[in-house]
Amino acid sequence: MASHGFWSLGGDNAGTNTGSQSPSTPRAWCQAAAQKLSGGIGSKLCALLNVGEVEKTADPAAKQPPQTAAGSCGCNKPCTCTKPDVVFSDLYSTDLLPALDGDTKTMTFLQEVVDLLLAYIVESFDRETKVIDFHYPNELLQLNNWELQDEPATLDDILISCRATLKYAIKTAHPRYFNQLSTGLDMVGLAADWLTSTANTNMFTYEVAPVFVLLEYVTLKKMREIIGWPDGRGDGIFSPGGAISNMYAMLLARFKMFPEVKEKGMSSVPRLAAFTSEHSHFSIKKGAAALGIGTESVICIKADECGKLIPADLERRILEAKQKGFVPFFVSATAGTTVYGAFDPLIAISDICRKYNVWMHVDGAWGGSLLMSGRHRWKLDGVERANSVTWNPHKMMSVPLQCSALLVREEGLMQNCNQMHACYLFQQDKHYDLSYDTGDKALQCGRHVDIFKLWLMWRAKGTIGFEAQIDKCLELSEYLYNKIKDREGYQMVFDGKPQHTNVCFWYLPPGIRYMEDKEEQKKRLHKVAPVIKARMMEYGTTMVSYQPQGDKVNFFRMVISNPAATFEDIDFLIEEIERLGHDL
Ligand SMILES: *Cc1c(COP(=O)(O)O)cnc(C)c1O
């Protein structure tokens, strides 16, 4: 298999066209290109390559409608660059490449789009900007003509559509956007996403994605090393999200125990039972439904006050299921529950799994990233005993959506479980090592390239950079917890320091704070969070999530995965909740 150093820069891959590594090279290349190419194309490329530099020096200007003055293309030598007089209102998509002589128009058009995006990005990080320009659906429908038409639109219209779409988009990079587990926008990750879209290929075979397949190999191995599997051995895949990764795990567990299920289906298999905590993610049940196991075969195990699965209850329910004639085949422990951020006790759970010979899965979609933190990885002690692990870099590591990995301890199982040998894709007589044709391991046929964002960010930050980013988010949540735990008007949903960045709390406005009738108080409190949230969205100042859980009425679930957030933003959130909720 590929050596670790394969994709290190420089070294043995000294081809003729790999010279874009040193910072001065693009410029040199662009100068050469400017001389070679006609119509000023080289100079335009030159301008494209220098966008970043322009951005740095002219921050406020970035918010203005983009304009490249004549001669300001960014070339560091005299040139004849002028922005060509392209009038987009006279042009259509058919004037762009592959149209004959479409290159200048294409570059000007794309430059226009890039300028738009750059302005949006810079604005997103500005605290004076709204997180969201909220409109009700019927209102938003009327604000623009979103209908699809028979006739083509001009490129001018296309640019207007791009602007309108961004105008009403949620600024997920905004330092005060806390609504989801996936927040923030990483600049290198974004660059990687742009590159991925430009390369526009499919992950299924080495022949169409040579570099991306190798990067997936290298990265999955690294992730398995971090889990603690010897030499990073095992298998894995990047899937379209944690829910799908969890379903893959369930599929593998069933196949491992009953390989005949692949051909014969569920009628060849006894009644199965899966186990997971009552606080686990709904995707476990969804997976059971999709795989024909049925949601009633997913047995929910009691969690303690802090949301951790109670191992004794797990063992009791396994025995009970066996007695009823079910075959326990799958336990999904959660490392970082979605609402409380709780970590199930993995060592105790793995002991039970071993005793009853059940596949142990760890759903670390949210909490798996803590494995990268020396300070916090103890919360996943025992993860190396798992048969499979879900880990979503698109959550705590802020890799642009989507990026989710399923890691599997046993090699070859995914291949056996999912392969169909489509001979139009996976010809057995190809001239390279076929183990790099990873596509047949997947349930999908075509598969999006999700790896490059993660890999490039990892390169840019180093493992220690990710660690620092994750530690900082946990520090911020601890700050929030310490700030509100004894503050007047606040009540924590459960006692004790949160284990992840989830901080769950009620805010009690003065009007209900001292109510004698506790039932009435509960009823009123249930309505507080939704109203404050609605007001946050109307003002566009911040966004944070809320939900009920079990018998607990609506509470705020604050989560921090946004590397742009600071202590001041946490202060702001508290002030804003009080400002918007004071009168309720
Ligand atoms: C978010 C989450 C998932 C689902 O991940 P997606 O990428 O949204 O599909 C699964 N499990 C847990 C614990 C999660 O928090």
The ligand as an SDF file (V2000), in Angstrom:
LIG
                    3D

 15 15  0  0  0  0  0  0  0  0999 V2000
  -25.1670   14.9070   14.4400 C   0  0  0  0  0  0  0  0  0  0  0  0
  -25.1920   13.5600   14.9650 C   0  0  0  0  0  0  0  0  0  0  0  0
  -25.4350   12.4700   14.1180 C   0  0  0  0  0  0  0  0  0  0  0  0
  -25.8280   12.6510   12.6750 C   0  0  0  0  0  0  0  0  0  0  0  0
  -24.8160   13.2200   11.9160 O   0  0  0  0  0  0  0  0  0  0  0  0
  -25.1360   13.8640   10.4920 P   0  0  0  0  0  0  0  0  0  0  0  0
  -23.8130   14.1810    9.9330 O   0  0  0  0  0  0  0  0  0  0  0  0
  -25.9810   15.0800   10.7620 O   0  0  0  0  0  0  0  0  0  0  0  0
  -25.8930   12.8620    9.7050 O   0  0  0  0  0  0  0  0  0  0  0  0
  -25.3560   11.1980   14.6450 C   0  0  0  0  0  0  0  0  0  0  0  0
  -25.0660   11.0170   15.9460 N   0  0  0  0  0  0  0  0  0  0  0  0
  -24.8430   12.0390   16.7930 C   0  0  0  0  0  0  0  0  0  0  0  0
  -24.5100   11.7570   18.2220 C   0  0  0  0  0  0  0  0  0  0  0  0
  -24.9040   13.3470   16.3320 C   0  0  0  0  0  0  0  0  0  0  0  0
  -24.7150   14.3650   17.1670 O   0  0  0  0  0  0  0  0  0  0  0  0
  1  2  1  0
  2  3  1  0
  2 14  2  0
  3  4  1  0
  3 10  2  0
  4  5  1  0
  5  6  1  0
  6  7  2  0
  6  8  1  0
  6  9  1  0
 10 11  1  0
 11 12  2  0
 12 13  1  0
 12 14  1  0
 14 15  1  0
M  END
$$$$
